[in-house]
Each structure stands twice: as C-alpha cells, then as structure tokens.
Amino acid sequence: MAFGIKDAALSKSKALPAAAGSVYTDTLDLESGSHGQVLAPCELHVSAPALTTTQLPDTKTMTYSVEHDTDPAFGTVATLFPTVIVQTGSGGAGAVAADVRLRLPLDVKRYVRAKALGGAAIGDCSASSVTAELCF
C-alpha cells in the first residue's frame, strides 16, 4: 500500500540549527484515543534537505530522530525512532537530501515530532529545514 495522501495541517517544518545543537519540528497531534492506539493506517515521512559544504563541512554530521509524548509540551519525551537519518559532510560537497518513511507503531503516543541534532563545528544550517509529515 502506498501512502501518498498528505494534509498541509499535518506537515511541520523547522529551520535547522545555526550551530551545534538541536531543533524540533512543531508537534504533530495524532489525536489518538484514550488507549493511545493510532487507528488510521499512515506513515511518518521525515525529510532532510541537501546541505552545502559551508553548512556541513567534511566529517561533520546532522542526525535526525523522531520523538513522541503524551504531553503536547513534551515534558515526558521519549525517543520513538533514534537516528533515522544521518547526514555527514563528505568530499567538499556537503550532504545530499535524504528522507525516510516510518510506520508508526500501535502504541505510539499522541504527540510526535522530528528532531535534528547538529554536531560540533557545523556551519549555519538555518536556511534549510527538516520536515515531518503524516502520509495516508
């Protein structure tokens, strides 16, 4: 089954960090029931942009993961999918764009977001964004 239907309300983007550190997309509310089960068949699509050698010099990394929580403020955050994409600067060319589609488990918590972690000595990546979106 191909999951290709998208809804603009269920797509969140966030500018990547300007230096080493983390950024998070806005929260995607799965509106799951009281038992926490997601009933609609869907996938989470995480997209990482191409990065230039200025943004991601050789051997420097940008790592993406997915977090979930029962709290919309992510006060009790848990990592749902660690290290779904790792971009490493290489050959003086930065890193190519990458994306991954993830099937959400039945016990996923109500709120989901993508996290981008810029490693030490990355350049200013804030002109590029990570995107997390639900596909049905």
For each residue, the residues with C-beta under 8 A, 3 or more apart:
1: 41
2:
3: 41 42 43 45 101 135 136
4: 135
5: 135 136
6: 10 11 133 134 135 136
7: 10 11 134 136
8: 11
9:
10: 6 7 28 133 134
11: 6 7 8 131 132 133 134
12: 25 26 27 28 113 114 131 132 133
13: 25 129 130 131 132
14: 23 24 25 26 114 116 129 130
15: 23 125 126 127 128 129
16: 23 49 51 55 62 116 118 125 126 128 129 130
17: 20 21 22 23 116 117 118 122 125 126
18: 124 125 126
19: 118 122 124
20: 17 118 119 120 121 122
21: 17 117 118
22: 17 115 116 117 118
23: 14 15 16 17 115 116 130
24: 14 67 74 113 114 115 116
25: 12 13 14 28 113 114 115 130 131 132
26: 12 14 113
27: 12 72 74 111 112 113
28: 10 12 25 44 111 112 113 132 133 134
29: 72 110 111
30: 38 104 108 110 111 112 134
31: 110
32: 35 36 37 38 39 108 109 110
33: 36 37 39
34:
35: 32
36: 32 33 70 107 108 109 110
37: 32 33 106 107
38: 30 32 42 104 106 108
39: 32 33
40: 136
41: 1 3 136
42: 3 38 104 134 135 136
43: 3 101 102 103 104 134 135
44: 28 66 101 102 104 112 132 133 134 135
45: 3 99 100 101 102 131 132 133 134 135
46: 64 66 84 85 99 100 102 114 130 131 132
47: 97 98 99 130 131 132 133
48: 62 64 85 87 97 98 99 116 130
49: 16 97 128 129 130
50: 94 95 96 97 128
51: 16 55 56 62 87 89 94 95 125 128
52: 55 56 94 123
53: 56 57 58 89 92 93 94
54: 57 94 123 124
55: 16 51 52 94 122 123 124 125 127 128
56: 51 52 53 60 61 62 87 88 89 94 95 122 123 125
57: 53 54 60 89 121 122 123
58: 53 89 90 91 92
59: 88 89 90
60: 56 57 88 89 119 120 121 122
61: 56 86 87 88 89 118 119 122
62: 16 48 51 56 86 87 95 116 117 118 119 122 125
63: 83 85 86 87 116 117 119
64: 46 48 83 84 85 86 87 114 115 116 117 130
65: 79 81 82 83 84 114 115 117
66: 44 46 79 80 81 84 102 112 113 114 115 132
67: 24 74 77 78 79 80 112 113 114 115
68: 77 78 80 108 109 110 111 112 113
69: 72 74 75 76 77 78 109 110 111
70: 36 76 109 110 111
71: 74 75 76 111
72: 27 29 69 110 111
73:
74: 24 27 67 69 71 77 111 113
75: 69 71
76: 69 70 71
77: 67 68 69 74
78: 67 68 69 109
79: 65 66 67 82
80: 66 67 68 104 105 108 109 112
81: 65 66 84 102
82: 65 79
83: 63 64 65 86
84: 46 64 65 66 81 100 102
85: 46 48 63 64 98 99 100
86: 61 62 63 64 83
87: 48 51 56 61 62 63 64 95 96 98
88: 56 59 60 61 95
89: 51 53 56 57 58 59 60 61 93 94 95
90: 58 59 93 95
91: 58
92: 53 58
93: 53 89 90
94: 50 51 52 53 54 55 56 89
95: 50 51 56 62 87 88 89 90 98
96: 50 87
97: 47 48 49 50
98: 47 48 85 87 95
99: 45 46 47 48 85
100: 45 46 84 85
101: 3 43 44 45 135
102: 43 44 45 46 66 81 84
103: 43
104: 30 38 42 43 44 80 108 112
105: 80 108
106: 37 38
107: 36 37
108: 30 32 36 38 68 80 104 105 112
109: 32 36 68 69 70 78 80 112
110: 29 30 31 32 36 68 69 70 72
111: 27 28 29 30 68 69 70 71 72 74
112: 27 28 30 44 66 67 68 80 104 108 109 132
113: 12 24 25 26 27 28 66 67 68 74 132
114: 12 14 24 25 46 64 65 66 67 130 131 132
115: 22 23 24 25 64 65 66 67
116: 14 16 17 22 23 24 48 62 63 64 130
117: 17 21 22 62 63 64 65
118: 16 17 19 20 21 22 61 62 122 125
119: 20 60 61 62 63 122
120: 20 60
121: 20 57 60
122: 17 19 20 55 56 57 60 61 62 118 119 125
123: 52 54 55 56 57
124: 18 19 54 55 127
125: 15 16 17 18 51 55 56 62 118 122 128
126: 15 16 17 18
127: 15 55 124
128: 15 16 49 50 51 55 125
129: 13 14 15 16 49
130: 13 14 16 23 25 46 47 48 49 64 114 116
131: 11 12 13 25 45 46 47 114
132: 11 12 13 25 28 44 45 46 47 66 112 113 114
133: 6 10 11 12 28 44 45 47
134: 6 7 10 11 28 30 42 43 44 45
135: 3 4 5 6 42 43 44 45 101
136: 3 5 6 7 40 41 42
